[in-house]
Amino acid sequence: CLRGGLRTIQQREGFHARLLEERMKELGATPSFELPDSVVEAVMKGSADPDVPDLAKLQAFAARFPDADEALRPIYEMADKLDGDPETQSLLRTIAQDERSTLEFLREACEQLSTAGDA
């Protein structure tokens, strides 16, 4: 149940990054931030480990983000600060909606795998 959803999420995240990069360039900025290798390695260590069951990975993720509204609050707060830039406000708000969809999918997948394990 996970693979199709994760593929969709992966594509959507890449699209968000491209949209934000384009918007920053339109505003005259030069995007330059990259995650440090140590952060990437730490995330991949847990999420890409084939010895850790998918359910355990999903449970860890769900525990990290138990409240979707709280997880998305920084995105909405940033959008709210951009009163003079309705285009970027809308961009951020629609990205936040997509992120909510991601959180909901992962929570539902966690429940589905938990239930399947109980059967």
TIDREN-274314 format. One record per atom (N, C-alpha, C, O): residue number from 1; residue in three letters; z, y, x negated. Coordinates in pm, whole numbers, plus 50000, padded with zeros to 5 digits. Example, Ala and Ser with C-alpha at 12.3 -4.5 7.8 and 13.67 -1.06 7.14 Angstrom:
BEGIN
> pos_code_zz_yy_xx
> 1_ALA_50780_49431_48681 .
> 1_ALA_50780_49550_48770 .
> 1_ALA_50780_49670_48680 .
> 1_ALA_50846_49668_48576 .
> 2_SER_50708_49775_48715 .
> 2_SER_50714_49894_48633 .
> 2_SER_50787_50003_48710 .
> 2_SER_50804_50114_48659 .
END
This chain:
BEGIN
> pos_code_zz_yy_xx
> 1_CYS_50000_49879_49917 .
> 1_CYS_50000_50000_50000 .
> 1_CYS_50000_50125_49914 .
> 1_CYS_49969_50235_49961 .
> 2_LEU_50034_50108_49790 .
> 2_LEU_50055_50225_49704 .
> 2_LEU_49929_50277_49638 .
> 2_LEU_49911_50398_49625 .
> 3_ARG_49844_50188_49596 .
> 3_ARG_49730_50226_49512 .
> 3_ARG_49640_50331_49577 .
> 3_ARG_49606_50431_49513 .
> 4_GLY_49602_50312_49701 .
> 4_GLY_49513_50408_49768 .
> 4_GLY_49576_50545_49780 .
> 4_GLY_49511_50647_49756 .
> 5_GLY_49702_50548_49817 .
> 5_GLY_49771_50675_49830 .
> 5_GLY_49785_50746_49697 .
> 5_GLY_49768_50867_49688 .
> 6_LEU_49817_50670_49593 .
> 6_LEU_49832_50731_49460 .
> 6_LEU_49699_50784_49408 .
> 6_LEU_49695_50887_49340 .
> 7_ARG_49591_50716_49439 .
> 7_ARG_49460_50765_49398 .
> 7_ARG_49429_50897_49467 .
> 7_ARG_49375_50990_49405 .
> 8_THR_49462_50906_49595 .
> 8_THR_49440_51030_49669 .
> 8_THR_49526_51142_49611 .
> 8_THR_49478_51254_49591 .
> 9_ILE_49653_51112_49584 .
> 9_ILE_49744_51211_49527 .
> 9_ILE_49694_51258_49392 .
> 9_ILE_49698_51377_49362 .
> 10_GLN_49649_51166_49309 .
> 10_GLN_49597_51201_49177 .
> 10_GLN_49481_51299_49188 .
> 10_GLN_49477_51399_49116 .
> 11_GLN_49388_51271_49276 .
> 11_GLN_49273_51359_49293 .
> 11_GLN_49316_51497_49345 .
> 11_GLN_49266_51600_49300 .
> 12_ARG_49407_51496_49439 .
> 12_ARG_49454_51622_49497 .
> 12_ARG_49526_51707_49393 .
> 12_ARG_49507_51828_49388 .
> 13_GLU_49608_51644_49309 .
> 13_GLU_49680_51718_49204 .
> 13_GLU_49583_51780_49104 .
> 13_GLU_49603_51894_49061 .
> 14_GLY_49479_51705_49067 .
> 14_GLY_49379_51760_48977 .
> 14_GLY_49307_51878_49040 .
> 14_GLY_49278_51977_48973 .
> 15_PHE_49277_51867_49168 .
> 15_PHE_49211_51975_49240 .
> 15_PHE_49301_52099_49245 .
> 15_PHE_49254_52211_49227 .
> 16_HIS_49429_52079_49269 .
> 16_HIS_49524_52192_49270 .
> 16_HIS_49523_52263_49136 .
> 16_HIS_49519_52386_49130 .
> 17_ALA_49525_52186_49030 .
> 17_ALA_49527_52246_48896 .
> 17_ALA_49400_52328_48873 .
> 17_ALA_49406_52438_48818 .
> 18_ARG_49286_52275_48915 .
> 18_ARG_49160_52349_48896 .
> 18_ARG_49159_52476_48980 .
> 18_ARG_49115_52581_48933 .
> 19_LEU_49207_52468_49105 .
> 19_LEU_49213_52586_49191 .
> 19_LEU_49302_52695_49130 .
> 19_LEU_49265_52812_49126 .
> 20_LEU_49419_52654_49083 .
> 20_LEU_49510_52753_49024 .
> 20_LEU_49454_52812_48896 .
> 20_LEU_49469_52932_48871 .
> 21_GLU_49389_52730_48815 .
> 21_GLU_49327_52781_48693 .
> 21_GLU_49219_52883_48727 .
> 21_GLU_49213_52990_48666 .
> 22_GLU_49134_52850_48823 .
> 22_GLU_49028_52943_48864 .
> 22_GLU_49087_53075_48915 .
> 22_GLU_49038_53183_48881 .
> 23_ARG_49192_53064_48996 .
> 23_ARG_49252_53186_49053 .
> 23_ARG_49313_53271_48942 .
> 23_ARG_49299_53393_48944 .
> 24_MET_49379_53209_48847 .
> 24_MET_49437_53286_48737 .
> 24_MET_49328_53357_48659 .
> 24_MET_49345_53473_48619 .
> 25_LYS_49216_53291_48636 .
> 25_LYS_49106_53354_48563 .
> 25_LYS_49048_53470_48644 .
> 25_LYS_49014_53574_48587 .
> 26_GLU_49038_53453_48776 .
> 26_GLU_48989_53562_48862 .
> 26_GLU_49080_53684_48852 .
> 26_GLU_49034_53798_48863 .
> 27_LEU_49208_53659_48831 .
> 27_LEU_49305_53769_48820 .
> 27_LEU_49316_53823_48678 .
> 27_LEU_49395_53914_48652 .
> 28_GLY_49237_53767_48585 .
> 28_GLY_49235_53817_48449 .
> 28_GLY_49332_53748_48354 .
> 28_GLY_49349_53792_48240 .
> 29_ALA_49396_53644_48399 .
> 29_ALA_49490_53573_48312 .
> 29_ALA_49420_53458_48240 .
> 29_ALA_49312_53414_48281 .
> 30_THR_49481_53412_48135 .
> 30_THR_49430_53297_48061 .
> 30_THR_49534_53186_48071 .
> 30_THR_49637_53192_48005 .
> 31_PRO_49506_53085_48152 .
> 31_PRO_49601_52973_48164 .
> 31_PRO_49620_52905_48029 .
> 31_PRO_49523_52876_47958 .
> 32_SER_49745_52879_47994 .
> 32_SER_49768_52820_47862 .
> 32_SER_49882_52720_47858 .
> 32_SER_49907_52661_47753 .
> 33_PHE_49951_52698_47968 .
> 33_PHE_50067_52609_47965 .
> 33_PHE_50026_52463_47970 .
> 33_PHE_49940_52424_48049 .
> 34_GLU_50086_52385_47886 .
> 34_GLU_50072_52240_47890 .
> 34_GLU_50210_52179_47877 .
> 34_GLU_50295_52231_47806 .
> 35_LEU_50230_52070_47947 .
> 35_LEU_50358_52000_47937 .
> 35_LEU_50377_51947_47795 .
> 35_LEU_50284_51893_47735 .
> 36_PRO_50497_51964_47743 .
> 36_PRO_50523_51907_47610 .
> 36_PRO_50508_51755_47613 .
> 36_PRO_50537_51691_47715 .
> 37_ASP_50464_51699_47502 .
> 37_ASP_50446_51554_47494 .
> 37_ASP_50573_51479_47530 .
> 37_ASP_50567_51372_47590 .
> 38_SER_50688_51533_47494 .
> 38_SER_50814_51465_47523 .
> 38_SER_50837_51451_47674 .
> 38_SER_50891_51350_47719 .
> 39_VAL_50796_51551_47750 .
> 39_VAL_50811_51546_47896 .
> 39_VAL_50714_51441_47953 .
> 39_VAL_50753_51359_48037 .
> 40_VAL_50590_51445_47907 .
> 40_VAL_50491_51348_47954 .
> 40_VAL_50537_51206_47922 .
> 40_VAL_50528_51117_48006 .
> 41_GLU_50585_51185_47800 .
> 41_GLU_50631_51052_47760 .
> 41_GLU_50749_51006_47844 .
> 41_GLU_50756_50889_47883 .
> 42_ALA_50841_51096_47873 .
> 42_ALA_50958_51059_47953 .
> 42_ALA_50917_51019_48094 .
> 42_ALA_50969_50922_48148 .
> 43_VAL_50825_51092_48153 .
> 43_VAL_50779_51060_48288 .
> 43_VAL_50703_50928_48288 .
> 43_VAL_50726_50842_48373 .
> 44_MET_50615_50912_48193 .
> 44_MET_50533_50791_48187 .
> 44_MET_50616_50668_48152 .
> 44_MET_50584_50557_48194 .
> 45_LYS_50722_50688_48077 .
> 45_LYS_50807_50575_48038 .
> 45_LYS_50858_50501_48162 .
> 45_LYS_50855_50379_48168 .
> 46_GLY_50904_50577_48260 .
> 46_GLY_50955_50513_48381 .
> 46_GLY_50848_50479_48481 .
> 46_GLY_50849_50370_48538 .
> 47_SER_50755_50571_48504 .
> 47_SER_50658_50550_48612 .
> 47_SER_50544_50456_48575 .
> 47_SER_50482_50398_48663 .
> 48_ALA_50517_50440_48448 .
> 48_ALA_50405_50353_48407 .
> 48_ALA_50452_50219_48352 .
> 48_ALA_50370_50138_48309 .
> 49_ASP_50581_50194_48354 .
> 49_ASP_50634_50070_48299 .
> 49_ASP_50603_49953_48393 .
> 49_ASP_50655_49949_48504 .
> 50_PRO_50521_49859_48349 .
> 50_PRO_50487_49746_48437 .
> 50_PRO_50605_49653_48465 .
> 50_PRO_50599_49571_48557 .
> 51_ASP_50711_49665_48387 .
> 51_ASP_50827_49579_48408 .
> 51_ASP_50923_49636_48515 .
> 51_ASP_51016_49568_48557 .
> 52_VAL_50899_49760_48557 .
> 52_VAL_50980_49821_48662 .
> 52_VAL_50904_49805_48794 .
> 52_VAL_50791_49850_48805 .
> 53_PRO_50965_49742_48893 .
> 53_PRO_50897_49721_49021 .
> 53_PRO_50861_49854_49089 .
> 53_PRO_50932_49954_49074 .
> 54_ASP_50752_49853_49162 .
> 54_ASP_50708_49974_49233 .
> 54_ASP_50817_50028_49324 .
> 54_ASP_50837_50150_49332 .
> 55_LEU_50888_49939_49391 .
> 55_LEU_50994_49985_49481 .
> 55_LEU_51100_50062_49404 .
> 55_LEU_51147_50166_49452 .
> 56_ALA_51139_50016_49288 .
> 56_ALA_51240_50087_49209 .
> 56_ALA_51188_50225_49166 .
> 56_ALA_51264_50321_49165 .
> 57_LYS_51061_50234_49133 .
> 57_LYS_51001_50363_49096 .
> 57_LYS_51004_50459_49214 .
> 57_LYS_51038_50576_49200 .
> 58_LEU_50966_50407_49332 .
> 58_LEU_50966_50491_49452 .
> 58_LEU_51107_50534_49490 .
> 58_LEU_51128_50648_49532 .
> 59_GLN_51202_50445_49478 .
> 59_GLN_51341_50479_49511 .
> 59_GLN_51393_50588_49418 .
> 59_GLN_51465_50678_49462 .
> 60_ALA_51359_50580_49290 .
> 60_ALA_51401_50682_49194 .
> 60_ALA_51338_50816_49229 .
> 60_ALA_51404_50920_49221 .
> 61_PHE_51211_50814_49267 .
> 61_PHE_51143_50938_49305 .
> 61_PHE_51206_50997_49431 .
> 61_PHE_51232_51117_49437 .
> 62_ALA_51230_50913_49530 .
> 62_ALA_51290_50960_49656 .
> 62_ALA_51429_51018_49632 .
> 62_ALA_51467_51117_49695 .
> 63_ALA_51504_50958_49542 .
> 63_ALA_51638_51009_49510 .
> 63_ALA_51628_51145_49439 .
> 63_ALA_51716_51230_49455 .
> 64_ARG_51524_51164_49363 .
> 64_ARG_51506_51290_49291 .
> 64_ARG_51468_51405_49385 .
> 64_ARG_51502_51520_49360 .
> 65_PHE_51397_51372_49493 .
> 65_PHE_51350_51472_49589 .
> 65_PHE_51390_51431_49731 .
> 65_PHE_51303_51399_49813 .
> 66_PRO_51520_51433_49762 .
> 66_PRO_51562_51385_49894 .
> 66_PRO_51528_51481_50008 .
> 66_PRO_51519_51439_50123 .
> 67_ASP_51507_51608_49977 .
> 67_ASP_51482_51709_50080 .
> 67_ASP_51350_51779_50048 .
> 67_ASP_51342_51857_49952 .
> 68_ALA_51248_51752_50128 .
> 68_ALA_51115_51810_50103 .
> 68_ALA_51120_51963_50107 .
> 68_ALA_51057_52029_50024 .
> 69_ASP_51193_52019_50203 .
> 69_ASP_51200_52165_50211 .
> 69_ASP_51256_52225_50083 .
> 69_ASP_51206_52326_50034 .
> 70_GLU_51360_52164_50030 .
> 70_GLU_51421_52214_49906 .
> 70_GLU_51326_52196_49788 .
> 70_GLU_51318_52283_49701 .
> 71_ALA_51256_52085_49784 .
> 71_ALA_51162_52060_49674 .
> 71_ALA_51048_52161_49675 .
> 71_ALA_50998_52200_49569 .
> 72_LEU_51006_52203_49792 .
> 72_LEU_50892_52294_49805 .
> 72_LEU_50932_52442_49805 .
> 72_LEU_50847_52530_49796 .
> 73_ARG_51061_52468_49816 .
> 73_ARG_51110_52606_49824 .
> 73_ARG_51056_52696_49713 .
> 73_ARG_51015_52808_49742 .
> 74_PRO_51054_52652_49585 .
> 74_PRO_51004_52741_49479 .
> 74_PRO_50858_52783_49499 .
> 74_PRO_50820_52895_49463 .
> 75_ILE_50777_52695_49554 .
> 75_ILE_50637_52730_49577 .
> 75_ILE_50628_52838_49685 .
> 75_ILE_50556_52936_49669 .
> 76_TYR_50701_52819_49794 .
> 76_TYR_50698_52918_49902 .
> 76_TYR_50760_53050_49857 .
> 76_TYR_50711_53156_49895 .
> 77_GLU_50864_53044_49777 .
> 77_GLU_50925_53168_49726 .
> 77_GLU_50827_53245_49639 .
> 77_GLU_50819_53368_49648 .
> 78_MET_50752_53174_49556 .
> 78_MET_50651_53241_49473 .
> 78_MET_50544_53304_49562 .
> 78_MET_50503_53418_49539 .
> 79_ALA_50500_53231_49661 .
> 79_ALA_50399_53286_49752 .
> 79_ALA_50452_53411_49822 .
> 79_ALA_50378_53509_49839 .
> 80_ASP_50577_53409_49863 .
> 80_ASP_50636_53524_49932 .
> 80_ASP_50640_53648_49844 .
> 80_ASP_50634_53760_49895 .
> 81_LYS_50650_53630_49714 .
> 81_LYS_50657_53744_49622 .
> 81_LYS_50522_53812_49602 .
> 81_LYS_50515_53922_49548 .
> 82_LEU_50415_53747_49646 .
> 82_LEU_50281_53798_49620 .
> 82_LEU_50225_53875_49739 .
> 82_LEU_50114_53849_49785 .
> 83_ASP_50304_53970_49789 .
> 83_ASP_50264_54045_49908 .
> 83_ASP_50127_54112_49894 .
> 83_ASP_50053_54121_49992 .
> 84_GLY_50093_54158_49775 .
> 84_GLY_49966_54227_49755 .
> 84_GLY_49849_54135_49727 .
> 84_GLY_49739_54182_49697 .
> 85_ASP_49871_54005_49735 .
> 85_ASP_49766_53909_49699 .
> 85_ASP_49762_53795_49802 .
> 85_ASP_49808_53684_49774 .
> 86_PRO_49707_53824_49921 .
> 86_PRO_49707_53722_50026 .
> 86_PRO_49627_53597_49990 .
> 86_PRO_49656_53489_50042 .
> 87_GLU_49527_53610_49903 .
> 87_GLU_49448_53492_49865 .
> 87_GLU_49534_53392_49788 .
> 87_GLU_49532_53272_49817 .
> 88_THR_49609_53442_49690 .
> 88_THR_49695_53352_49612 .
> 88_THR_49810_53301_49698 .
> 88_THR_49853_53187_49683 .
> 89_GLN_49861_53387_49786 .
> 89_GLN_49966_53341_49878 .
> 89_GLN_49918_53219_49958 .
> 89_GLN_49987_53118_49967 .
> 90_SER_49798_53230_50014 .
> 90_SER_49744_53120_50094 .
> 90_SER_49718_52997_50009 .
> 90_SER_49739_52885_50054 .
> 91_LEU_49671_53019_49888 .
> 91_LEU_49647_52907_49797 .
> 91_LEU_49776_52831_49772 .
> 91_LEU_49780_52708_49782 .
> 92_LEU_49882_52904_49739 .
> 92_LEU_50010_52839_49712 .
> 92_LEU_50067_52771_49836 .
> 92_LEU_50121_52660_49827 .
> 93_ARG_50055_52834_49949 .
> 93_ARG_50111_52775_50072 .
> 93_ARG_50036_52647_50112 .
> 93_ARG_50098_52552_50159 .
> 94_THR_49905_52646_50095 .
> 94_THR_49833_52523_50130 .
> 94_THR_49857_52413_50028 .
> 94_THR_49857_52295_50063 .
> 95_ILE_49878_52450_49902 .
> 95_ILE_49917_52350_49803 .
> 95_ILE_50053_52292_49840 .
> 95_ILE_50073_52171_49828 .
> 96_ALA_50145_52376_49884 .
> 96_ALA_50277_52327_49925 .
> 96_ALA_50264_52229_50042 .
> 96_ALA_50337_52130_50048 .
> 97_GLN_50172_52255_50134 .
> 97_GLN_50150_52162_50245 .
> 97_GLN_50101_52026_50193 .
> 97_GLN_50145_51921_50241 .
> 98_ASP_50012_52031_50095 .
> 98_ASP_49966_51905_50034 .
> 98_ASP_50081_51833_49965 .
> 98_ASP_50092_51710_49974 .
> 99_GLU_50168_51908_49897 .
> 99_GLU_50282_51848_49829 .
> 99_GLU_50377_51783_49930 .
> 99_GLU_50435_51678_49902 .
> 100_ARG_50393_51844_50045 .
> 100_ARG_50475_51784_50151 .
> 100_ARG_50414_51651_50194 .
> 100_ARG_50486_51553_50215 .
> 101_SER_50283_51647_50206 .
> 101_SER_50215_51523_50240 .
> 101_SER_50240_51416_50135 .
> 101_SER_50262_51299_50168 .
> 102_THR_50238_51454_50009 .
> 102_THR_50266_51360_49900 .
> 102_THR_50408_51305_49912 .
> 102_THR_50430_51184_49904 .
> 103_LEU_50504_51395_49932 .
> 103_LEU_50643_51351_49945 .
> 103_LEU_50661_51257_50064 .
> 103_LEU_50731_51157_50054 .
> 104_GLU_50597_51289_50175 .
> 104_GLU_50606_51203_50293 .
> 104_GLU_50543_51067_50269 .
> 104_GLU_50599_50964_50307 .
> 105_PHE_50426_51066_50205 .
> 105_PHE_50361_50938_50176 .
> 105_PHE_50449_50851_50088 .
> 105_PHE_50469_50733_50116 .
> 106_LEU_50503_50909_49981 .
> 106_LEU_50584_50831_49888 .
> 106_LEU_50712_50780_49955 .
> 106_LEU_50757_50669_49928 .
> 107_ARG_50771_50860_50042 .
> 107_ARG_50889_50816_50116 .
> 107_ARG_50853_50701_50211 .
> 107_ARG_50927_50604_50222 .
> 108_GLU_50739_50714_50279 .
> 108_GLU_50695_50608_50370 .
> 108_GLU_50661_50480_50294 .
> 108_GLU_50691_50370_50340 .
> 109_ALA_50598_50494_50177 .
> 109_ALA_50566_50376_50096 .
> 109_ALA_50694_50308_50051 .
> 109_ALA_50701_50185_50046 .
> 110_CYS_50794_50386_50018 .
> 110_CYS_50924_50331_49977 .
> 110_CYS_50984_50250_50092 .
> 110_CYS_51034_50139_50072 .
> 111_GLU_50980_50306_50212 .
> 111_GLU_51033_50235_50328 .
> 111_GLU_50953_50108_50356 .
> 111_GLU_51010_50003_50387 .
> 112_GLN_50821_50118_50344 .
> 112_GLN_50736_50001_50369 .
> 112_GLN_50765_49889_50269 .
> 112_GLN_50778_49772_50307 .
> 113_LEU_50776_49925_50141 .
> 113_LEU_50805_49822_50041 .
> 113_LEU_50945_49767_50058 .
> 113_LEU_50968_49648_50035 .
> 114_SER_51041_49851_50098 .
> 114_SER_51177_49804_50122 .
> 114_SER_51180_49704_50235 .
> 114_SER_51246_49600_50227 .
> 115_THR_51108_49735_50342 .
> 115_THR_51102_49647_50458 .
> 115_THR_51032_49516_50423 .
> 115_THR_51074_49408_50465 .
> 116_ALA_50924_49526_50345 .
> 116_ALA_50852_49405_50304 .
> 116_ALA_50942_49315_50219 .
> 116_ALA_50932_49193_50226 .
> 117_GLY_51028_49376_50139 .
> 117_GLY_51120_49298_50057 .
> 117_GLY_51227_49229_50138 .
> 117_GLY_51280_49126_50097 .
> 118_ASP_51258_49287_50256 .
> 118_ASP_51360_49228_50343 .
> 118_ASP_51304_49112_50424 .
> 118_ASP_51380_49028_50473 .
> 119_ALA_51172_49108_50438 .
> 119_ALA_51110_49005_50526 .
> 119_ALA_51117_48868_50463 .
> 119_ALA_51070_48771_50523 .
END
